[in-house]
Amino acid sequence: MTSKLESLCSRLKDQLFYMVLFATMFSVIGYLVPHIYYEFIDQTVYYSFNNPLAVNKQSYKQCEAITMTIDRISKVEGSAITVRNLFLIKDGQEIRVDSQKVDIILKKGDGIVYSTWFLPCFIDNGTYYYRGEISFVLNEIEKTADFYTEKFNIEN
């Protein structure tokens, strides 16, 4: 009787081991295959800009609102983060004078979107432009899209 019970326990233990092993492998493969695909294989452009982004005029003053005309194509919808850096072009070099990080919402579709940003109040006269990126998460993978604007002048 005890040998039958020991045999049954041994068999159940082996079966339980294989069930746990199979479930673990299934979970790991189920996680890794899509992750590897979206990280290394997928070359789809999910968000893009028609660079350079147009500005509504060529000359501004400190603290003034600047409206960007953004011609974009979006295959994704959801939340994203944009980092935009303001650069001064001086003596052939680019000097970052301001940086902002802003949460935004992406909507599917293509076409023109208008966005108003406010210039900093501490910047000097000169030629400037914005350069930055939008970051969003797609299937647990961070994707980015870069942008830059036309050059414009600050004249106080």
Secondary structure, DSSP 8 states (H G I E B T S, - for coil): -HHHHHHHHHHHHHHHHHHHHHHHHHHHHHHHHHHHIIIII-----EEE-SSBEES-SEE-TT-EEEEEEEEEES--EEEEEEEEEEEEETTEEEEEEEEEEEEEE-SEEEEEEEEEE--SS--SEEEEEEEEEEEEETTEEEEEEEEB--EEE--
